[in-house]
Structures are given as structure tokens and as C-alpha cells.
Amino acid sequence: MTALPPVVTPHRVPIGRRPGADPASTWVRQADAPEIPAKASIYTARLTIDVTPALRGRIKVVAFRRGITAADMLRELLEREYPEDVA
């Protein structure tokens, strides 16, 4: 009978500590996080209405000419039409 060779266990080399986060890569990862717009904290309810394509077009053109978004323009219109302190 032949003798079996001795079992050799591999020698593990310690890897060491993981390097700290690079400030630049930390800053880049922060840009990946979605930002919550300031309006989201104010306007939390969504309202959906059906309008004709022609009316939608007119709303968007008027908003563009005024230099605001259609959503902002319609919010202002609704605030004027339905004020908060109605008796």
C-alpha cells in the first residue's frame, strides 16, 4: 500500500481594511438619489380631468406665453376661483 500524501492547507494572507469612501465618489452617488421637489410638500393631491385636445393646446400655449407651467397656471386659476376662506 502506498501512503497518501499529506494534506496541505493553503496559507491565507490577510487582506486588510477596506479603504474609506472617496469624497468625490460619495458626492456623485448623492446625485443619484431622487430629489423631492419643493412643490411636492405643498401640493400632495393629484387631480385628473378630461379636456379636448384643442383646449389642452390652448392651455399650454397661454402658459408658455406667460412663462409659467400649465400646472402652475391652473393652480393659480383654481386658487382664485375657489379661495380657502369661503363663508
C-alpha positions in Angstrom: 0.0 0.0 0.0 1.1 3.4 -0.8 1.0 6.2 1.7 -1.3 9.1 1.0 0.5 12.5 0.6 0.0 14.8 3.5 -2.9 17.3 3.2 -1.6 20.8 2.7 -3.9 23.6 3.7 -3.4 26.8 1.8 -1.9 29.7 3.7 -4.4 32.7 3.8 -3.0 36.2 3.5 -4.9 38.8 5.5 -6.5 41.4 3.1 -6.5 44.4 5.4 -9.1 47.1 5.9 -11.2 48.4 3.1 -10.2 52.0 2.1 -12.5 54.8 3.2 -15.0 56.3 0.8 -13.6 58.8 -1.7 -15.3 62.2 -1.1 -15.8 62.7 -4.9 -17.5 59.3 -5.4 -19.7 60.0 -2.3 -20.8 63.2 -3.9 -21.5 61.5 -7.2 -23.6 58.8 -5.5 -25.7 61.6 -3.8 -26.7 62.9 -7.2 -28.3 59.5 -8.0 -30.7 59.9 -5.1 -34.0 61.4 -6.3 -34.7 64.9 -5.1 -38.1 65.7 -3.7 -39.3 68.9 -5.3 -40.4 71.7 -3.0 -43.8 71.7 -4.6 -44.4 68.1 -3.6 -44.5 69.1 0.1 -47.2 71.7 -0.7 -49.2 70.0 -3.5 -49.8 66.4 -2.5 -53.1 65.6 -4.2 -53.3 64.9 -7.9 -56.4 66.0 -9.9 -57.1 64.4 -13.3 -59.6 65.9 -15.7 -60.5 65.1 -19.3 -60.2 68.0 -21.8 -60.3 68.2 -25.5 -57.0 68.2 -27.3 -57.8 71.7 -28.6 -58.4 73.0 -25.0 -55.2 71.3 -23.8 -53.3 73.0 -26.6 -54.8 76.5 -25.7 -53.9 76.0 -22.0 -50.3 75.1 -22.9 -49.9 78.0 -25.3 -51.2 80.5 -22.8 -48.9 79.1 -20.1 -45.9 79.3 -22.4 -46.7 82.9 -23.3 -46.9 83.8 -19.6 -43.6 82.0 -19.0 -45.0 79.5 -16.4 -46.0 75.9 -16.5 -49.5 74.8 -17.2 -49.8 73.2 -13.8 -48.8 76.5 -12.0 -51.2 78.5 -14.1 -54.1 76.1 -13.4 -53.2 76.1 -9.7 -53.4 79.9 -9.6 -56.8 79.8 -11.5 -58.2 77.3 -9.1 -57.0 79.3 -6.1 -58.7 82.4 -7.4 -61.9 80.6 -8.3 -62.0 78.6 -5.0 -60.4 80.6 -2.2 -59.7 79.0 1.1 -61.8 81.3 3.3 -65.2 80.8 1.7 -68.1 81.6 4.1 
